[in-house]
Amino acid sequence: MVLEIDLEDAAQKQDDLPAADDVYDTDDEIPLAEIFDDAFVQARSEFDSFDELVAASPSDAETGDELEAVGHGEWDEFVAETTDFEDGEELVMEARDHWVAKRLDLA
């Protein structure tokens, strides 16, 4: 399963994209497990879930909800070693794009 998608290209090919308000309410909190879903994590890392990825990191964190416990520098290094991404920011941006594509039925 390919999870990378060019959102702009896919959106241009879509005839009837939903309005942003129909896809996401800015007052709603998006659970990390929804952004870093198992399909995304399995395709782009050596782990089966985001919680498993976080638990394997060099910290005391056991789940994605405890991610703040992971030091920024050590998280970036861990992400670079165990995923397809150079650092945590790239991981987050790609997961965000994956989530948006799913919400818009582009993926």
Phi and psi in radians as a Rosetta constraint file:
Dihedral C 1 N 2 CA 2 C 2 CIRCULARHARMONIC -1.560 0.35
Dihedral N 2 CA 2 C 2 N 3 CIRCULARHARMONIC 2.226 0.35
Dihedral C 2 N 3 CA 3 C 3 CIRCULARHARMONIC -1.885 0.35
Dihedral N 3 CA 3 C 3 N 4 CIRCULARHARMONIC -0.193 0.35
Dihedral C 3 N 4 CA 4 C 4 CIRCULARHARMONIC -1.345 0.35
Dihedral N 4 CA 4 C 4 N 5 CIRCULARHARMONIC 2.404 0.35
Dihedral C 4 N 5 CA 5 C 5 CIRCULARHARMONIC -2.567 0.35
Dihedral N 5 CA 5 C 5 N 6 CIRCULARHARMONIC 2.453 0.35
Dihedral C 5 N 6 CA 6 C 6 CIRCULARHARMONIC -1.520 0.35
Dihedral N 6 CA 6 C 6 N 7 CIRCULARHARMONIC 1.780 0.35
Dihedral C 6 N 7 CA 7 C 7 CIRCULARHARMONIC -1.061 0.35
Dihedral N 7 CA 7 C 7 N 8 CIRCULARHARMONIC -0.742 0.35
Dihedral C 7 N 8 CA 8 C 8 CIRCULARHARMONIC -1.095 0.35
Dihedral N 8 CA 8 C 8 N 9 CIRCULARHARMONIC -0.790 0.35
Dihedral C 8 N 9 CA 9 C 9 CIRCULARHARMONIC -1.105 0.35
Dihedral N 9 CA 9 C 9 N 10 CIRCULARHARMONIC -0.800 0.35
Dihedral C 9 N 10 CA 10 C 10 CIRCULARHARMONIC -1.127 0.35
Dihedral N 10 CA 10 C 10 N 11 CIRCULARHARMONIC -0.701 0.35
Dihedral C 10 N 11 CA 11 C 11 CIRCULARHARMONIC -1.139 0.35
Dihedral N 11 CA 11 C 11 N 12 CIRCULARHARMONIC -0.668 0.35
Dihedral C 11 N 12 CA 12 C 12 CIRCULARHARMONIC -1.148 0.35
Dihedral N 12 CA 12 C 12 N 13 CIRCULARHARMONIC -0.513 0.35
Dihedral C 12 N 13 CA 13 C 13 CIRCULARHARMONIC -1.435 0.35
Dihedral N 13 CA 13 C 13 N 14 CIRCULARHARMONIC -0.253 0.35
Dihedral C 13 N 14 CA 14 C 14 CIRCULARHARMONIC -1.479 0.35
Dihedral N 14 CA 14 C 14 N 15 CIRCULARHARMONIC 2.301 0.35
Dihedral C 14 N 15 CA 15 C 15 CIRCULARHARMONIC -1.354 0.35
Dihedral N 15 CA 15 C 15 N 16 CIRCULARHARMONIC -0.689 0.35
Dihedral C 15 N 16 CA 16 C 16 CIRCULARHARMONIC -2.363 0.35
Dihedral N 16 CA 16 C 16 N 17 CIRCULARHARMONIC 1.397 0.35
Dihedral C 16 N 17 CA 17 C 17 CIRCULARHARMONIC -1.276 0.35
Dihedral N 17 CA 17 C 17 N 18 CIRCULARHARMONIC 2.467 0.35
Dihedral C 17 N 18 CA 18 C 18 CIRCULARHARMONIC -1.220 0.35
Dihedral N 18 CA 18 C 18 N 19 CIRCULARHARMONIC 2.763 0.35
Dihedral C 18 N 19 CA 19 C 19 CIRCULARHARMONIC -1.194 0.35
Dihedral N 19 CA 19 C 19 N 20 CIRCULARHARMONIC 2.622 0.35
Dihedral C 19 N 20 CA 20 C 20 CIRCULARHARMONIC -0.965 0.35
Dihedral N 20 CA 20 C 20 N 21 CIRCULARHARMONIC -0.682 0.35
Dihedral C 20 N 21 CA 21 C 21 CIRCULARHARMONIC -1.131 0.35
Dihedral N 21 CA 21 C 21 N 22 CIRCULARHARMONIC -0.431 0.35
Dihedral C 21 N 22 CA 22 C 22 CIRCULARHARMONIC -1.414 0.35
Dihedral N 22 CA 22 C 22 N 23 CIRCULARHARMONIC -0.292 0.35
Dihedral C 22 N 23 CA 23 C 23 CIRCULARHARMONIC -1.704 0.35
Dihedral N 23 CA 23 C 23 N 24 CIRCULARHARMONIC -0.647 0.35
Dihedral C 23 N 24 CA 24 C 24 CIRCULARHARMONIC -2.696 0.35
Dihedral N 24 CA 24 C 24 N 25 CIRCULARHARMONIC 2.274 0.35
Dihedral C 24 N 25 CA 25 C 25 CIRCULARHARMONIC -1.669 0.35
Dihedral N 25 CA 25 C 25 N 26 CIRCULARHARMONIC 2.150 0.35
Dihedral C 25 N 26 CA 26 C 26 CIRCULARHARMONIC -1.067 0.35
Dihedral N 26 CA 26 C 26 N 27 CIRCULARHARMONIC -0.294 0.35
Dihedral C 26 N 27 CA 27 C 27 CIRCULARHARMONIC -1.478 0.35
Dihedral N 27 CA 27 C 27 N 28 CIRCULARHARMONIC -0.217 0.35
Dihedral C 27 N 28 CA 28 C 28 CIRCULARHARMONIC -1.459 0.35
Dihedral N 28 CA 28 C 28 N 29 CIRCULARHARMONIC 2.468 0.35
Dihedral C 28 N 29 CA 29 C 29 CIRCULARHARMONIC -1.597 0.35
Dihedral N 29 CA 29 C 29 N 30 CIRCULARHARMONIC 2.324 0.35
Dihedral C 29 N 30 CA 30 C 30 CIRCULARHARMONIC -1.623 0.35
Dihedral N 30 CA 30 C 30 N 31 CIRCULARHARMONIC 2.097 0.35
Dihedral C 30 N 31 CA 31 C 31 CIRCULARHARMONIC -1.107 0.35
Dihedral N 31 CA 31 C 31 N 32 CIRCULARHARMONIC 2.453 0.35
Dihedral C 31 N 32 CA 32 C 32 CIRCULARHARMONIC -0.973 0.35
Dihedral N 32 CA 32 C 32 N 33 CIRCULARHARMONIC -0.656 0.35
Dihedral C 32 N 33 CA 33 C 33 CIRCULARHARMONIC -1.105 0.35
Dihedral N 33 CA 33 C 33 N 34 CIRCULARHARMONIC -0.433 0.35
Dihedral C 33 N 34 CA 34 C 34 CIRCULARHARMONIC -1.380 0.35
Dihedral N 34 CA 34 C 34 N 35 CIRCULARHARMONIC -0.669 0.35
Dihedral C 34 N 35 CA 35 C 35 CIRCULARHARMONIC -1.286 0.35
Dihedral N 35 CA 35 C 35 N 36 CIRCULARHARMONIC -0.831 0.35
Dihedral C 35 N 36 CA 36 C 36 CIRCULARHARMONIC -1.725 0.35
Dihedral N 36 CA 36 C 36 N 37 CIRCULARHARMONIC 1.094 0.35
Dihedral C 36 N 37 CA 37 C 37 CIRCULARHARMONIC -1.199 0.35
Dihedral N 37 CA 37 C 37 N 38 CIRCULARHARMONIC 2.863 0.35
Dihedral C 37 N 38 CA 38 C 38 CIRCULARHARMONIC -1.025 0.35
Dihedral N 38 CA 38 C 38 N 39 CIRCULARHARMONIC -0.687 0.35
Dihedral C 38 N 39 CA 39 C 39 CIRCULARHARMONIC -1.070 0.35
Dihedral N 39 CA 39 C 39 N 40 CIRCULARHARMONIC -0.744 0.35
Dihedral C 39 N 40 CA 40 C 40 CIRCULARHARMONIC -1.134 0.35
Dihedral N 40 CA 40 C 40 N 41 CIRCULARHARMONIC -0.864 0.35
Dihedral C 40 N 41 CA 41 C 41 CIRCULARHARMONIC -1.102 0.35
Dihedral N 41 CA 41 C 41 N 42 CIRCULARHARMONIC -0.769 0.35
Dihedral C 41 N 42 CA 42 C 42 CIRCULARHARMONIC -1.128 0.35
Dihedral N 42 CA 42 C 42 N 43 CIRCULARHARMONIC -0.644 0.35
Dihedral C 42 N 43 CA 43 C 43 CIRCULARHARMONIC -1.320 0.35
Dihedral N 43 CA 43 C 43 N 44 CIRCULARHARMONIC -0.449 0.35
Dihedral C 43 N 44 CA 44 C 44 CIRCULARHARMONIC -2.057 0.35
Dihedral N 44 CA 44 C 44 N 45 CIRCULARHARMONIC 0.132 0.35
Dihedral C 44 N 45 CA 45 C 45 CIRCULARHARMONIC -2.618 0.35
Dihedral N 45 CA 45 C 45 N 46 CIRCULARHARMONIC -3.100 0.35
Dihedral C 45 N 46 CA 46 C 46 CIRCULARHARMONIC -1.669 0.35
Dihedral N 46 CA 46 C 46 N 47 CIRCULARHARMONIC 0.289 0.35
Dihedral C 46 N 47 CA 47 C 47 CIRCULARHARMONIC -2.035 0.35
Dihedral N 47 CA 47 C 47 N 48 CIRCULARHARMONIC 2.815 0.35
Dihedral C 47 N 48 CA 48 C 48 CIRCULARHARMONIC -1.624 0.35
Dihedral N 48 CA 48 C 48 N 49 CIRCULARHARMONIC -0.343 0.35
Dihedral C 48 N 49 CA 49 C 49 CIRCULARHARMONIC -2.650 0.35
Dihedral N 49 CA 49 C 49 N 50 CIRCULARHARMONIC 2.851 0.35
Dihedral C 49 N 50 CA 50 C 50 CIRCULARHARMONIC -1.156 0.35
Dihedral N 50 CA 50 C 50 N 51 CIRCULARHARMONIC -0.693 0.35
Dihedral C 50 N 51 CA 51 C 51 CIRCULARHARMONIC -1.043 0.35
Dihedral N 51 CA 51 C 51 N 52 CIRCULARHARMONIC -0.717 0.35
Dihedral C 51 N 52 CA 52 C 52 CIRCULARHARMONIC -1.116 0.35
Dihedral N 52 CA 52 C 52 N 53 CIRCULARHARMONIC -0.712 0.35
Dihedral C 52 N 53 CA 53 C 53 CIRCULARHARMONIC -1.073 0.35
Dihedral N 53 CA 53 C 53 N 54 CIRCULARHARMONIC -0.839 0.35
Dihedral C 53 N 54 CA 54 C 54 CIRCULARHARMONIC -1.115 0.35
Dihedral N 54 CA 54 C 54 N 55 CIRCULARHARMONIC -0.757 0.35
Dihedral C 54 N 55 CA 55 C 55 CIRCULARHARMONIC -1.085 0.35
Dihedral N 55 CA 55 C 55 N 56 CIRCULARHARMONIC -0.534 0.35
Dihedral C 55 N 56 CA 56 C 56 CIRCULARHARMONIC -1.412 0.35
Dihedral N 56 CA 56 C 56 N 57 CIRCULARHARMONIC -0.183 0.35
Dihedral C 56 N 57 CA 57 C 57 CIRCULARHARMONIC -1.213 0.35
Dihedral N 57 CA 57 C 57 N 58 CIRCULARHARMONIC 2.810 0.35
Dihedral C 57 N 58 CA 58 C 58 CIRCULARHARMONIC -1.347 0.35
Dihedral N 58 CA 58 C 58 N 59 CIRCULARHARMONIC 1.136 0.35
Dihedral C 58 N 59 CA 59 C 59 CIRCULARHARMONIC -2.683 0.35
Dihedral N 59 CA 59 C 59 N 60 CIRCULARHARMONIC -3.098 0.35
Dihedral C 59 N 60 CA 60 C 60 CIRCULARHARMONIC -1.573 0.35
Dihedral N 60 CA 60 C 60 N 61 CIRCULARHARMONIC -0.048 0.35
Dihedral C 60 N 61 CA 61 C 61 CIRCULARHARMONIC -1.153 0.35
Dihedral N 61 CA 61 C 61 N 62 CIRCULARHARMONIC 2.410 0.35
Dihedral C 61 N 62 CA 62 C 62 CIRCULARHARMONIC -1.959 0.35
Dihedral N 62 CA 62 C 62 N 63 CIRCULARHARMONIC -0.346 0.35
Dihedral C 62 N 63 CA 63 C 63 CIRCULARHARMONIC -2.426 0.35
Dihedral N 63 CA 63 C 63 N 64 CIRCULARHARMONIC 2.925 0.35
Dihedral C 63 N 64 CA 64 C 64 CIRCULARHARMONIC -1.048 0.35
Dihedral N 64 CA 64 C 64 N 65 CIRCULARHARMONIC -0.546 0.35
Dihedral C 64 N 65 CA 65 C 65 CIRCULARHARMONIC -1.137 0.35
Dihedral N 65 CA 65 C 65 N 66 CIRCULARHARMONIC -0.329 0.35
Dihedral C 65 N 66 CA 66 C 66 CIRCULARHARMONIC -1.786 0.35
Dihedral N 66 CA 66 C 66 N 67 CIRCULARHARMONIC 0.304 0.35
Dihedral C 66 N 67 CA 67 C 67 CIRCULARHARMONIC -0.998 0.35
Dihedral N 67 CA 67 C 67 N 68 CIRCULARHARMONIC -0.511 0.35
Dihedral C 67 N 68 CA 68 C 68 CIRCULARHARMONIC -1.033 0.35
Dihedral N 68 CA 68 C 68 N 69 CIRCULARHARMONIC -0.389 0.35
Dihedral C 68 N 69 CA 69 C 69 CIRCULARHARMONIC -1.262 0.35
Dihedral N 69 CA 69 C 69 N 70 CIRCULARHARMONIC -0.236 0.35
Dihedral C 69 N 70 CA 70 C 70 CIRCULARHARMONIC -1.571 0.35
Dihedral N 70 CA 70 C 70 N 71 CIRCULARHARMONIC 2.171 0.35
Dihedral C 70 N 71 CA 71 C 71 CIRCULARHARMONIC -1.088 0.35
Dihedral N 71 CA 71 C 71 N 72 CIRCULARHARMONIC 2.479 0.35
Dihedral C 71 N 72 CA 72 C 72 CIRCULARHARMONIC -0.977 0.35
Dihedral N 72 CA 72 C 72 N 73 CIRCULARHARMONIC -0.884 0.35
Dihedral C 72 N 73 CA 73 C 73 CIRCULARHARMONIC -1.096 0.35
Dihedral N 73 CA 73 C 73 N 74 CIRCULARHARMONIC -0.745 0.35
Dihedral C 73 N 74 CA 74 C 74 CIRCULARHARMONIC -1.240 0.35
Dihedral N 74 CA 74 C 74 N 75 CIRCULARHARMONIC -0.542 0.35
Dihedral C 74 N 75 CA 75 C 75 CIRCULARHARMONIC -1.157 0.35
Dihedral N 75 CA 75 C 75 N 76 CIRCULARHARMONIC -0.800 0.35
Dihedral C 75 N 76 CA 76 C 76 CIRCULARHARMONIC -1.031 0.35
Dihedral N 76 CA 76 C 76 N 77 CIRCULARHARMONIC -0.761 0.35
Dihedral C 76 N 77 CA 77 C 77 CIRCULARHARMONIC -1.129 0.35
Dihedral N 77 CA 77 C 77 N 78 CIRCULARHARMONIC -0.764 0.35
Dihedral C 77 N 78 CA 78 C 78 CIRCULARHARMONIC -1.085 0.35
Dihedral N 78 CA 78 C 78 N 79 CIRCULARHARMONIC -0.784 0.35
Dihedral C 78 N 79 CA 79 C 79 CIRCULARHARMONIC -1.060 0.35
Dihedral N 79 CA 79 C 79 N 80 CIRCULARHARMONIC -0.764 0.35
Dihedral C 79 N 80 CA 80 C 80 CIRCULARHARMONIC -1.089 0.35
Dihedral N 80 CA 80 C 80 N 81 CIRCULARHARMONIC -0.607 0.35
Dihedral C 80 N 81 CA 81 C 81 CIRCULARHARMONIC -1.422 0.35
Dihedral N 81 CA 81 C 81 N 82 CIRCULARHARMONIC -0.467 0.35
Dihedral C 81 N 82 CA 82 C 82 CIRCULARHARMONIC -2.083 0.35
Dihedral N 82 CA 82 C 82 N 83 CIRCULARHARMONIC -0.005 0.35
Dihedral C 82 N 83 CA 83 C 83 CIRCULARHARMONIC -2.319 0.35
Dihedral N 83 CA 83 C 83 N 84 CIRCULARHARMONIC -3.116 0.35
Dihedral C 83 N 84 CA 84 C 84 CIRCULARHARMONIC -1.459 0.35
Dihedral N 84 CA 84 C 84 N 85 CIRCULARHARMONIC 0.132 0.35
Dihedral C 84 N 85 CA 85 C 85 CIRCULARHARMONIC -1.945 0.35
Dihedral N 85 CA 85 C 85 N 86 CIRCULARHARMONIC 2.688 0.35
Dihedral C 85 N 86 CA 86 C 86 CIRCULARHARMONIC -1.337 0.35
Dihedral N 86 CA 86 C 86 N 87 CIRCULARHARMONIC -0.522 0.35
Dihedral C 86 N 87 CA 87 C 87 CIRCULARHARMONIC -2.828 0.35
Dihedral N 87 CA 87 C 87 N 88 CIRCULARHARMONIC 3.120 0.35
Dihedral C 87 N 88 CA 88 C 88 CIRCULARHARMONIC -1.114 0.35
Dihedral N 88 CA 88 C 88 N 89 CIRCULARHARMONIC -0.631 0.35
Dihedral C 88 N 89 CA 89 C 89 CIRCULARHARMONIC -1.117 0.35
Dihedral N 89 CA 89 C 89 N 90 CIRCULARHARMONIC -0.763 0.35
Dihedral C 89 N 90 CA 90 C 90 CIRCULARHARMONIC -1.100 0.35
Dihedral N 90 CA 90 C 90 N 91 CIRCULARHARMONIC -0.700 0.35
Dihedral C 90 N 91 CA 91 C 91 CIRCULARHARMONIC -1.031 0.35
Dihedral N 91 CA 91 C 91 N 92 CIRCULARHARMONIC -0.830 0.35
Dihedral C 91 N 92 CA 92 C 92 CIRCULARHARMONIC -1.123 0.35
Dihedral N 92 CA 92 C 92 N 93 CIRCULARHARMONIC -0.783 0.35
Dihedral C 92 N 93 CA 93 C 93 CIRCULARHARMONIC -1.118 0.35
Dihedral N 93 CA 93 C 93 N 94 CIRCULARHARMONIC -0.705 0.35
Dihedral C 93 N 94 CA 94 C 94 CIRCULARHARMONIC -1.215 0.35
Dihedral N 94 CA 94 C 94 N 95 CIRCULARHARMONIC -0.687 0.35
Dihedral C 94 N 95 CA 95 C 95 CIRCULARHARMONIC -1.126 0.35
Dihedral N 95 CA 95 C 95 N 96 CIRCULARHARMONIC -0.687 0.35
Dihedral C 95 N 96 CA 96 C 96 CIRCULARHARMONIC -1.057 0.35
Dihedral N 96 CA 96 C 96 N 97 CIRCULARHARMONIC -0.819 0.35
Dihedral C 96 N 97 CA 97 C 97 CIRCULARHARMONIC -1.081 0.35
Dihedral N 97 CA 97 C 97 N 98 CIRCULARHARMONIC -0.680 0.35
Dihedral C 97 N 98 CA 98 C 98 CIRCULARHARMONIC -1.092 0.35
Dihedral N 98 CA 98 C 98 N 99 CIRCULARHARMONIC -0.771 0.35
Dihedral C 98 N 99 CA 99 C 99 CIRCULARHARMONIC -1.098 0.35
Dihedral N 99 CA 99 C 99 N 100 CIRCULARHARMONIC -0.796 0.35
Dihedral C 99 N 100 CA 100 C 100 CIRCULARHARMONIC -1.074 0.35
Dihedral N 100 CA 100 C 100 N 101 CIRCULARHARMONIC -0.792 0.35
Dihedral C 100 N 101 CA 101 C 101 CIRCULARHARMONIC -1.046 0.35
Dihedral N 101 CA 101 C 101 N 102 CIRCULARHARMONIC -0.715 0.35
Dihedral C 101 N 102 CA 102 C 102 CIRCULARHARMONIC -1.119 0.35
Dihedral N 102 CA 102 C 102 N 103 CIRCULARHARMONIC -0.779 0.35
Dihedral C 102 N 103 CA 103 C 103 CIRCULARHARMONIC -1.107 0.35
Dihedral N 103 CA 103 C 103 N 104 CIRCULARHARMONIC -0.558 0.35
Dihedral C 103 N 104 CA 104 C 104 CIRCULARHARMONIC -1.636 0.35
Dihedral N 104 CA 104 C 104 N 105 CIRCULARHARMONIC 0.091 0.35
Dihedral C 104 N 105 CA 105 C 105 CIRCULARHARMONIC 0.977 0.35
Dihedral N 105 CA 105 C 105 N 106 CIRCULARHARMONIC 0.708 0.35
Dihedral C 105 N 106 CA 106 C 106 CIRCULARHARMONIC -1.740 0.35
Dihedral N 106 CA 106 C 106 N 107 CIRCULARHARMONIC -0.213 0.35
